[in-house]
Amino acid sequence: MERQNAEKGWNQLRYDARVYTIQNERNRRVGAPGEIPDQYRYIGDKCFLNNGKVHSVSLPAACRVIGKQAFEGCQFQKQVRFPDTLIEIKKRAFAGNRRLRAAVLPDSLEKIGAQCYRECSKLKRVEFSSGSRCRVIPEGIFDSCLNLEEVCLPPHTQQIEKRAFYRCKELHSIALPDSVREIGEEAFYFCGIEELTLPSNLRVIGDSAFFRCKNLRTVYVPESVREIGRWAFHGCSRLERIEILHDPDEIGPWIINRSCTIVCQKGSKVDEYAQEFGFTTEYAELLEELDG
């Protein structure tokens, strides 16, 4: 209900004189494409959609919301500078910008829409400011950003949704804040991650969350995790060991390849799971004795 009310409010804003619309841009007589006068507070849906003349944008100093697909298909050659009044960027707002190389998101930002930077194929660096209010990394936000190398997530991130980093092949590392509770389905599918530290408060690893992360070699699943989805680490062809020293409530089928060893407690539910699927096991008790 809350979301519907917010969306209704946004729809009503189309009649507000502070919204810069497609028609405003068509009727523009001065300034370059993408130069938006300061009297506007909102950028309307599809305002610059597939406008090949827009290579940069100057947002109003008091801009609060950027609408759906507002700049999708534009070809920004420079990083967009966001004002510290911005509270929301809606769905697919910057998708398909194939020249954009960096995005720095301000402290004021509270919500960012699904697929916001999808298929920004030259995007290399993304930084959420240290004071960012964002709690959710939405579905498909960086889907198919094939050259994404560096991401700094908001420090209070709680959820990484489905396909958030799908096919980010050049993403070799990412620091996941301890606040993260859930990693969604295919969130890091086919990423280049080489080392992975799962957050100490993580509860859910979704289906195929790290599927085909071929550079991963070891994974430790923290005791907080209650659910590991099917194929969570399947296709990680270099994965040698996964440590699960507690018994999650739910473990899906084939979370790893047969070539991977499960380190677990002897006689545990994880041990029974490994036997059922024919996975090689190492027992934590034996390792402790050897260490002693």
KOLKE-557402 format. One record per residue (C-alpha): residue in one letter; y, x, z. Coordinates in nm, 2 decimals. Example, Ala and Ser with C-alpha at 12.3 -4.5 7.8 and 13.67 -1.06 7.14 Angstrom:
! KOLKE-557402
r|yy|xx|zz
A|-0.45|1.23|0.78
S|-0.11|1.37|0.71
//
This chain:
! KOLKE-557402
r|yy|xx|zz
M|0.00|0.00|0.00
E|0.23|0.29|0.09
R|0.18|0.45|-0.25
Q|0.24|0.12|-0.44
N|0.57|0.06|-0.26
A|0.68|0.42|-0.34
E|0.59|0.36|-0.71
K|0.77|0.03|-0.72
G|1.08|0.20|-0.58
W|1.06|0.47|-0.85
N|1.03|0.20|-1.12
Q|1.34|0.03|-0.99
L|1.53|0.35|-1.02
R|1.53|0.33|-1.40
Y|1.83|0.10|-1.36
D|2.01|0.34|-1.13
A|2.31|0.52|-1.29
R|2.20|0.85|-1.12
V|1.88|0.87|-1.34
Y|1.90|1.09|-1.64
T|1.70|0.91|-1.91
I|1.57|0.96|-2.26
Q|1.86|0.76|-2.39
N|2.11|0.99|-2.20
E|1.96|1.29|-2.37
R|1.97|1.12|-2.71
N|2.34|1.03|-2.66
R|2.43|1.38|-2.53
R|2.74|1.51|-2.71
V|2.81|1.84|-2.52
G|2.59|2.12|-2.38
A|2.26|2.26|-2.49
P|1.93|2.07|-2.47
G|1.81|2.07|-2.11
E|2.15|2.10|-1.95
I|2.17|1.80|-1.72
P|2.51|1.70|-1.57
D|2.55|1.74|-1.20
Q|2.61|1.37|-1.13
Y|2.24|1.29|-1.18
R|1.99|1.28|-0.89
Y|1.67|1.19|-1.08
I|1.51|1.30|-1.40
G|1.34|1.00|-1.57
D|0.98|0.97|-1.69
K|0.92|1.13|-2.03
C|1.28|1.23|-2.05
F|1.22|1.55|-2.25
L|0.85|1.48|-2.35
N|0.75|1.71|-2.64
N|1.11|1.81|-2.71
G|1.06|2.14|-2.89
K|1.44|2.22|-2.86
V|1.42|2.25|-2.48
H|1.35|2.62|-2.40
S|1.51|2.61|-2.05
V|1.65|2.35|-1.81
S|1.95|2.34|-1.57
L|1.87|2.09|-1.30
P|2.15|1.91|-1.11
A|2.23|2.07|-0.78
A|2.13|1.76|-0.59
C|1.82|1.66|-0.79
R|1.56|1.48|-0.58
V|1.28|1.36|-0.81
I|1.15|1.48|-1.15
G|0.96|1.20|-1.32
K|0.62|1.17|-1.49
Q|0.59|1.39|-1.80
A|0.96|1.47|-1.78
F|0.92|1.81|-1.94
E|0.57|1.79|-2.08
G|0.53|1.98|-2.40
C|0.86|2.16|-2.37
Q|0.85|2.54|-2.42
F|1.04|2.70|-2.14
Q|1.09|3.07|-2.18
K|1.25|3.11|-1.84
Q|1.14|3.01|-1.49
V|1.28|2.67|-1.38
R|1.51|2.70|-1.08
F|1.46|2.41|-0.85
P|1.74|2.29|-0.61
D|1.67|2.28|-0.24
T|1.71|1.90|-0.25
L|1.40|1.84|-0.46
I|1.14|1.63|-0.28
E|0.90|1.53|-0.55
I|0.77|1.63|-0.89
K|0.56|1.36|-1.05
K|0.24|1.37|-1.27
R|0.23|1.61|-1.56
A|0.60|1.69|-1.53
F|0.56|2.04|-1.68
A|0.21|2.01|-1.84
G|0.16|2.19|-2.17
N|0.45|2.44|-2.14
R|0.27|2.72|-2.32
R|0.55|2.98|-2.27
L|0.62|2.93|-1.90
R|0.52|3.24|-1.69
A|0.61|3.16|-1.33
A|0.69|2.87|-1.10
V|0.85|2.90|-0.76
L|0.86|2.57|-0.56
P|1.12|2.51|-0.29
D|1.09|2.44|0.08
S|1.21|2.08|0.03
L|0.93|1.98|-0.19
E|0.70|1.72|-0.02
K|0.48|1.60|-0.30
I|0.37|1.73|-0.64
G|0.19|1.52|-0.90
A|-0.16|1.55|-1.06
Q|-0.19|1.79|-1.36
C|0.17|1.90|-1.31
Y|0.12|2.24|-1.48
R|-0.20|2.16|-1.67
E|-0.26|2.38|-1.97
C|0.04|2.60|-1.91
S|-0.16|2.88|-2.07
K|0.08|3.17|-2.00
L|0.16|3.08|-1.64
K|0.08|3.39|-1.43
R|0.24|3.33|-1.10
V|0.29|3.03|-0.87
E|0.46|3.04|-0.53
F|0.51|2.77|-0.28
S|0.79|2.87|-0.04
S|0.68|2.95|0.31
G|0.85|2.64|0.44
S|0.69|2.41|0.18
R|0.61|2.06|0.31
C|0.33|2.00|0.06
R|0.00|1.92|0.22
V|-0.21|1.84|-0.09
I|-0.27|2.06|-0.40
P|-0.33|1.77|-0.64
E|-0.60|1.70|-0.90
G|-0.58|1.92|-1.20
I|-0.24|2.07|-1.11
F|-0.33|2.41|-1.27
D|-0.62|2.29|-1.48
S|-0.68|2.54|-1.77
C|-0.40|2.78|-1.68
L|-0.61|3.05|-1.83
N|-0.38|3.34|-1.73
L|-0.29|3.24|-1.38
E|-0.33|3.55|-1.16
E|-0.13|3.49|-0.84
V|-0.10|3.18|-0.62
C|0.07|3.15|-0.29
L|-0.02|2.82|-0.14
P|0.18|2.62|0.12
P|0.09|2.74|0.47
H|0.00|2.39|0.59
T|-0.22|2.29|0.29
Q|-0.49|2.04|0.40
Q|-0.66|1.94|0.08
I|-0.73|2.10|-0.26
E|-0.82|1.82|-0.49
K|-1.05|1.79|-0.79
R|-1.01|2.05|-1.06
A|-0.70|2.19|-0.91
F|-0.77|2.54|-1.04
Y|-1.03|2.44|-1.31
R|-1.09|2.73|-1.56
C|-0.83|2.97|-1.41
K|-1.03|3.26|-1.54
E|-0.78|3.53|-1.44
L|-0.75|3.41|-1.08
H|-0.94|3.69|-0.90
S|-0.82|3.62|-0.55
I|-0.66|3.34|-0.35
A|-0.56|3.31|0.02
L|-0.67|2.97|0.15
P|-0.48|2.87|0.47
D|-0.68|2.79|0.78
S|-0.53|2.44|0.76
V|-0.74|2.35|0.46
R|-0.99|2.08|0.55
E|-1.13|1.99|0.21
I|-1.20|2.16|-0.13
G|-1.26|1.90|-0.39
E|-1.50|1.86|-0.68
E|-1.48|2.15|-0.94
A|-1.16|2.27|-0.77
F|-1.23|2.64|-0.86
Y|-1.47|2.58|-1.15
F|-1.51|2.89|-1.37
C|-1.24|3.09|-1.18
G|-1.24|3.47|-1.17
I|-1.25|3.49|-0.79
E|-1.41|3.81|-0.66
E|-1.37|3.77|-0.29
L|-1.37|3.45|-0.10
T|-1.28|3.37|0.26
L|-1.33|3.01|0.34
P|-1.09|2.86|0.60
S|-1.21|2.84|0.96
N|-1.13|2.46|0.97
L|-1.28|2.37|0.64
R|-1.50|2.06|0.66
V|-1.59|1.97|0.30
I|-1.69|2.18|0.00
G|-1.71|1.94|-0.30
D|-1.96|1.92|-0.58
S|-1.94|2.22|-0.81
A|-1.63|2.34|-0.62
F|-1.70|2.71|-0.71
F|-1.93|2.65|-1.00
R|-1.96|2.95|-1.24
C|-1.73|3.18|-1.04
K|-1.93|3.47|-1.19
N|-1.75|3.75|-0.99
L|-1.84|3.63|-0.64
R|-2.10|3.84|-0.46
T|-2.10|3.71|-0.10
V|-1.99|3.39|0.07
Y|-1.98|3.31|0.44
V|-1.97|2.93|0.52
P|-1.79|2.87|0.85
E|-1.94|2.66|1.12
S|-1.67|2.39|1.07
V|-1.82|2.29|0.73
R|-2.00|1.96|0.76
E|-2.07|1.89|0.39
I|-2.16|2.12|0.10
G|-2.17|1.93|-0.24
R|-2.43|1.98|-0.51
W|-2.40|2.29|-0.72
A|-2.12|2.41|-0.50
F|-2.19|2.78|-0.58
H|-2.43|2.73|-0.87
G|-2.38|2.94|-1.18
C|-2.23|3.22|-0.97
S|-2.46|3.47|-1.14
R|-2.35|3.77|-0.93
L|-2.37|3.59|-0.60
E|-2.62|3.78|-0.39
R|-2.59|3.63|-0.04
I|-2.46|3.31|0.12
E|-2.45|3.29|0.50
I|-2.49|2.94|0.66
L|-2.56|3.00|1.02
H|-2.52|2.64|1.13
D|-2.66|2.31|1.01
P|-2.41|2.10|0.80
D|-2.46|1.73|0.80
E|-2.51|1.72|0.43
I|-2.62|1.98|0.17
G|-2.65|1.88|-0.20
P|-2.92|2.01|-0.43
W|-2.90|2.35|-0.60
I|-2.59|2.48|-0.43
I|-2.68|2.83|-0.55
N|-2.89|3.00|-0.82
R|-3.24|3.12|-0.73
S|-3.13|3.48|-0.75
C|-2.91|3.43|-0.44
T|-3.04|3.48|-0.08
I|-2.96|3.23|0.20
V|-2.89|3.39|0.54
C|-2.96|3.12|0.80
Q|-3.13|3.06|1.14
K|-3.51|3.04|1.14
G|-3.63|2.69|1.17
S|-3.30|2.54|1.10
K|-3.22|2.25|0.86
V|-3.08|2.51|0.63
D|-3.40|2.70|0.64
E|-3.60|2.39|0.55
Y|-3.35|2.32|0.27
A|-3.41|2.68|0.13
Q|-3.79|2.63|0.15
E|-3.76|2.30|-0.03
F|-3.57|2.45|-0.32
G|-3.76|2.78|-0.33
F|-3.46|3.00|-0.23
T|-3.51|3.34|-0.07
T|-3.41|3.35|0.29
E|-3.30|3.61|0.55
Y|-3.30|3.51|0.91
A|-3.00|3.58|1.13
E|-3.21|3.67|1.43
L|-3.38|3.96|1.25
L|-3.05|4.09|1.14
E|-2.91|4.08|1.50
E|-3.22|4.27|1.63
L|-3.17|4.54|1.36
D|-2.80|4.57|1.45
G|-2.90|4.61|1.82
//
